[in-house]
């Protein structure tokens, strides 16, 4: 059920907040074979649910999230509750305060049932965590859930929760949203507070929601950003909406079935009456290379004093080692390139309102896959999964992934919508109409 549907049941007294949390915890205990959670906070959740029920009796309604169960990616500080980042480095870390967004969601009425599993320190897209277990895709447990917000996505895709909080540094909300067939929103850089969130790369990190539908993401954004209502209605009059489709087909080569589905979505935009036009974007391969230098250097800086490789999985340690090899002039030049790309996108937004393309070039790979064949070319799974999304972290634009159909394997295909800075409402009104 969605946030609205669960809220309607609570307000109609079909279920109390306590009963809803009890049902959610029981459902997770009975059905969750996907290793979605690192820490379950059942007692705290039930105590909060009792408070929410008393508030409703007293006439206090905190809004759409009142009494609604959610989960938090295990990067978010939670007072008195372990925040592990899926890592042995933080396995005993217990913050003494809540992250700002955790406080905001609590004030909006949401009830966290636990801390979601993730790729170790959020540095990867497979969520194959060697310390807390590999996250499995609820739609097909043999496949990747994506990452690094894999546990958050799996909780929503498995029908356990309507919304879970994630982070996105190089696609870590949008990739799992695509693989799991749900909505995932990366807001504009800086729009949502990162205070009290364990960092991966300071200038690339974004906080955002993964939801059962676009509206759930919009409602979550409302809770985390004061003074704005992002839950705008779906677009009905498409005349005048300028949709850009890159000359480089949909941001690069795609698996044939993904290409068919995404091209179908573009044709649908034309039928709706949108002004669909081919546009030339900055080179995504160059942007990805630049973003990779920035991320490797910034992450290495954060973990510069952590020299015990036994505390890290092999893949994460290898990336940290790569980051330590980045020279100062390489990082500075990457930031200079970033400024140039920023200017090119500013120019692009004078011509279009939204860019449309695939979120990932393939559907969710099998757990054991290291490479994937796309248009006859073998690509590393990690590099392939992030090559359509990583660049957007570099420039900080808002981006939304929505399900738009299925591939030949029956797995979801993600459609990525990108808009100008702080144009989240455009993404919501378009995404509500297009999501399938």
Secondary structure, 3 states (H helix, E strand, C coil): CCHHHHHHHHHCCCCCHHHHHHHHHHHHHHHCCCCCEEEECHHHHHHHHHHHHHHHHCCCCCCCCCCCEEEEECCECECCEECCCCCCCCCCCECCCCCHHHHHHHHCCCEEEEEECCCHHHCCCCCEECCCEECEECCEEEEECCCCCHHHHHHHHCCCCCEEEEEECCCCCHHHHHHHCCEEEECCCCCCCCCCECCCCCCCCEEEEEECCHHHHHHHHHHHCCCCCCCCCCCCCCCCCEEEEECCHHHCCCCHHHHHHHHHHHHHHHHHCCEEEEECCCCHHHHHHHHHHHHHHHHHHHCCCCCCHHHCCHHHHHHHHHHHCCCHHHHHHHHHHHHHHHHHHHHHCCCCCEEEEECCCCCCCECCCCEEEECCEEEEHHHHHHCCCHHHHHHCCCEEEEEEEECCCCCEEEEEEEECCCCHHHHHHHHHHHCC
